[in-house]
């Protein structure tokens, strides 16, 4: 009799997509020449009675997920290093081991400088608490990202701290109005905060049925940003610090020669997905 867990209890299609990045991170971590390491993903993926074989040919997603996670980990570590007190909020956290990876990057230099919050829907947090128990520096929040109650609570609990909100593999599943509302609320509630997220273009949204991993999931893309700087029009204090594209990273060559050329030199492919570091200016 197998001791592995059946994938049940996740009724929200977006919640079910948590297995895509988890599997991709484990695959990339197991490579002999791996550029990304997530032993927690490797351990977690072995606990599920789930057929992940449909994702085995999703090379673009596999490399992209590892690039994205590593990039946001490094940005988070850099912000923590320069802040007196930092609060990192992993939005739509799923089973992501962000705290553990950032701690692995920073070592003792992170000690007592940062608190981590993992926010997701109640059924996801229940699974997370079962499989990835929180460290003393971590707290789980069972809520929707669009519920402002948790924002009020964190603001009251951490006055004067530098906040970092990470929405990785999340916002593309919501439409522009929903994403705009979320960013506006973050900008109004947390002056001086950093927001790290990945976005997609209208072309990518319209072609999500052909995406090499999302086409196997029950949720499609809804967000459409032809320029990441569109978000600056949503709130007067919201500013884009930097934008990175997957083809900017040398590791992207691992997707294969043809895919790399398309992504690097054909504008609609180059601009189809991007990684954004935004901030909210102080009043």
N, C-alpha and C positions, 0 to 999 in steps of 0.2 A: 504494500500500500504506500503510495507516494505521500511524503510530508510537505509537498509543495502546495502553495496557495493557489486556489482558483481565483480568477479575476472576476469577482462579483461585487455588487454593492456600489459600483460607480455608474450611476444612471445618467449623468450629464455627459454628452458626447465630448465636450471640451475637456472634462476631467479625464476621460479615457485616453486622451492624447498624451498623458504624462509618460506612457510607456515608450513612446517614440524616442524622446531625447535620452531616457534612461538606457535604452538598448544601444543607441548610437554611441553614447559615452563609454559604455562597457566594451563595445567592439573596438573603438579606437584605442582604448587603454590597453587592450590585450595584444596589440600589434608589437612585433619585435622592435620596430623603429618608431614607436609611438612618440608623438609630440605633445600628448595630453595624457594626464593620469587622473583616474577617478576609481580607486579601489573599492569605494563604497557602492558605486554603480555596478561594478563587477559582482560584488557579493549579493546585492539586492536582486539582480536579474536572475540569479540562480534559484531564487526562492519562489518563483512563479510558475505555475502550470499554464503556460501560454505559448502558443506557436508564434515565434517572432520571425519565422523564415521568410514571410512576405516582405520584410524590410532588408533582407540580406543583399539585395541588388541596389539599395538606395545609397549609392556612393556619395552623391552630392549632399544629401542630408547628413550622412554619417560624418563626413569631413566638416561640413558646415556647423553642425551642432558642437563639435569639439573646438573649432575655432572660436565660435561665439562664447561658449562657456569659459574658455581660457582667457579670452579678451576681457570679459566682464569681471572675471576673478581678479585679473591684474589691475583693472581700473579701480575696483573696490579696495584692493590692498593699498593702492596709491593714495586714495582718499582717506582711508583710515590712518595711514602713516602721517598725514599732515594735519589731522584733526585732533583736538584735545579730547573730545568725546564724540563717538560716532554710533549711530543706530542704523543698521542695515536691515531693510525690509524686503524679503524675497516674495514678490507678488506672484500668486499662482505657483507656489513653490513645488507642488507635486512631491516627488521623492528626490529632489535635488539636494546634494550634499555641499551646498555652497560654503557654509561655515567651515566644514572640515577641510575643503580645498583651500580656502583663503588662509586658514590657520596653518596649513601645510606650507603655503607660500611665505608667510610672514614669521612663523615660528614664535619665539617669545616676545617679539616686538609688538604683537597684537594684544598681549595680556593686559586686561583691565581697560583697554581703550575702546572696545566695541561690544555692542549688544546686537544679537541677530534675532529677527522675527521671521517665521515662516507662515505665510498666510495662504489659505486655500479653502475650498468648500469643505463643509463638515465631514463628508464621507472620505475625502482625500486626507484630511488631517488625521482621521481615525486610523487609516491605513498607515500613514507616516509614523504616528506614535507607536504603532505596533512593530514596525520594521526598522525605523531609524530614530530611536529614542533621542530626545533633545539633550544637548550638553547643558552644563550650568549656565553658559552664556546665551543659550537659545530659548526662545519661547514660541509656541505655536498659537496661531489665531485661526479659529474656525469662522470664516466669514467670506462674503463676496467682496471682491476688490472694489465694487461700486457702493458698498455700505460705508457711509462716512463715520459711523460710530467708532470704528477702530482708529480712525485718524484722530478723533478728539481724545481718545484714551492715550494714544502714544504721545500726542502733543503735551498732555498734562503730565505724563510720566517722565518725559525726557526734555524738559525745558532747557534751552541753550545748546542742545546737542546738534551735531551735523547729521542730517538724515540722508541716506542713500536708498532710493527705491529702485529695485531691479525687476523689470517685467520682461523676462526672457522666454521666448516662444509662447507668448500670451496674447499680446494686443492684436495680432493679425486675425484672431478669431472673433473680434468684435468690430462693429461698424464705426465709421468716423465719428458719429455723434456720441457714441458711448465712450470712445477713447478720448474725445475732446472733453467730455464731462469729467472723466477721471483726472486728466492732466490739469484741468482748470481747478479742481478741488485740491489737488496736491500743491499746485502753485499758490493758491490762496491760503492754505493751511500751514505750509512749511517753507517760509522764506529762507533762502540760502541752501535749500536741499539740492541734491543731485538726482537725476532720473536717467537710468540706463535702460534702453529698450531696443528691440529689433523691429523693423517695419518693412513693409513691402509696397511696391508700386501698384498702380491700377492694372497694368499688364499682368503682373504676377497674380493679383487677386482674381482676374478674369480667367486665368489659366490654372487655377489651383487643382482642377480635376486631373491635370497631367503631372502634378507634383509627385516626385518619386517616392514620397512616404505618406503625405497627407491624403493621397487618393485611396489609401487603404483604411483611413480613419473615418469616423462618422461625422467629423466636423470640417467644414470648408473655410477658406479665408474670406474675410469681409472687409478688412481695413484696406484703404487705398490712399497712399501718399506718394504723389509723383515727385515731391521734393520733401525731404525731412524737415526743411525749414518752414513748411506750412504750419507747424505747431506753434511757431512764434507769433502767428496771427491769432491764436486762441487765447492768449493771456499776455498782458503787457510786460510781465516780469519773466516770462519763459524764454530762455535763450539756448540755442544749440551751440555747444562748445566744440564738438567734433563729430564727424561722420566717417565711418569706415565701411568699405565694401569688401565682400569676401575675396575678390580677386586681388585686393591689396596685400593679402597675406601670402607669404611664400608657401605655406602649407596647402594652399588651395590647388597647387599643381598636382596634388594627389588625386584629384577628381578625374585625371586623364587629360591627355594632350588636347583633344578636340573640345571637351567641355571647358577646359581652361582658356583656350583661345576665344571661344564664344563669350565667356564671362568677362574676359579682360578687354576685348576689343569691339564687341557689339554693344552699343549703348543700352538697348532695351534689356539685355541680360545683365550688364554691369550694374545698372541702377535698379534692378528688380528687387533686391534685398539689401538692407543696410543696417548697420549697428550705430546707434545714436547715444551720445553722451550729452545730456542737456542739464541745465541748472535753472534755478529760480533766483533771480537777483534779489539782493536784500533791499528793503524799502529805503 
